[in-house]
C-alpha cells in the first residue's frame, strides 16, 4: 500500500519545502520547453504555490506534498496549455469541464490553492468550506458517486475514470521525495546520480521490498565500482560507517544489485512470485549497500542510519512492518553471495525495530528521558510494548534500537532510543 491507498484527510507531509520547490522547478522547466515564456514559473510564483500548499495543507489536515503532486499532474507542472490559463491561479482545473468551460479564477495562488483544498474536502464528504466556488455542485456529484477516501479513489470522481489517476499522483509524489534537500528521519542524503549501471524506470513495476548488502570495501572503492561500466553493479543507497548516506540511483529507476539469482529462497512468497512471473528482482526492489566487510559489525552511526532509512522507505511505500519486506542479498544468491550481508541477529533486530517504530504515534512532545505520555510500557519480562507491538527486551546496549515517533499534535517526527530495559532519550528526527 503506497500513498494512493492512504486516507486523504489526516495524511501527513513527508517532503520538505526544498524538495517541493526543486521538483516544481525541474518539472516546470522541462514541460515549458518550446512554450511561450509565460509558461515558466518565476521563483516568487513557485514559492507562493509551495508555501500555500504547505500552510493550507497543515490547516486542513491534508498532506501538502501529495496535494502538490496532484496539482503538478493537473496543470502539467503549471505550464497549463489547455482551457485553463496560468493567470486564473487555478491549481487543479477547478470548474473546467469536457464541454470547454474554462473553470474558476482567483486573484492569487494562495486563494486558488485554498479553494483547491476545499474542493478536495468536498469530494471526501467533509463539510468545511460549504459556500466556496461551485462546492454545492461538487458536493452533490460526490454524494452521487460516493465519497473519496484515498488518493486512488479520486479516479472516476475528481478526474478520469479508472485507477490510473491515483497512480500518476503516486509517481510524482515519489519523485518529489527523491529530490535533494530531504529530511529522511533527520538524515542527509547526498545524491550521486552519475552511475551508468542503471535501467531508467522499472518497466511498470513498483518497489515491493528492500534488500540489504555489505559492500566488501570502503566508500571510495564502492563509489569507483558503481561508476565503472565493467562492474555492472550499482545500488540505490550506500550507508557509510560514519552514518552518511549516498544515493546512486533514484528509487523510480532500477539498480543492478539483486537480479542474478542462484538458489534463491523460493520459500518466500514474494521472491517465488517474481521468479515465476519472469520478473528480474531488481525491478521489484530497493537496494541498500553498507560500507564494510562481512566479518565486521556496523558502527552505531551506520546502524542508526540504516534503520532510519529502512523505516522511511517502508513508510513511504506503505509496506507491512513485520519484516516480510526486508531481505538479505543471500536470499537471491545463496551460492556466490552467501555472506551478503552477514548482519548479526542484533543488527537485523535493530533494523526491524526501527521499521516497526515508524508506525508509533504519540500525542504530545516528549520532554527528555521517559515521557509519561509515551504509549508504551515495559511488561513484567522487561520487554518494550508499544501500541500493542512487542519489541522484546535486550540486556546489552549493543542491540540498541532507534524508533521513529510521530507527534500528531506538532506534526513532527522524533527519535527515541531503546536499549536493554531503558527508554530514551528523545530528540528531533
Buried (B, 14 or more C-beta within 10 A) or exposed (E): EBBBBBBBBEBBBBBBBBBBBBBBBEBBBEBBEEEEEEBBBEEEBBBBBBBBBBBBBBEBBBBBBBBBBBBBBBBBBBBBBEBBBBEBBBBBBBBBEEEEEBBBBBEEBBBBBBBBBBBBBBBBBBEBBEEBBBBEEBBEBBEEEEBBBBBBBBBBBBBEEEEEBBBBBBBBBBBBBBBBBBBBBBBEBEBBEEBEBBBEEBEEBBBBBBBBBBBBBBBEEBBEBBBBEEBEBBBBBBBBBEBBBBBBBBBBBBBBBBBBBEEBBEEBEBBEEBBEEEBBBBBBBBBBBBBBEBEEBBBBBBBBBBBBBBBBBBBBBBBEBEEEBBBBBBBBBBEEBBBBBBBEEBBBBBBBBBBBBBBBEBEEEBEEEBBEEBBBEBEEEEBBBBEEBEBBBBEEEBBBBBBBBBBEEEEEBBBBBBBBEBBBEBEEB
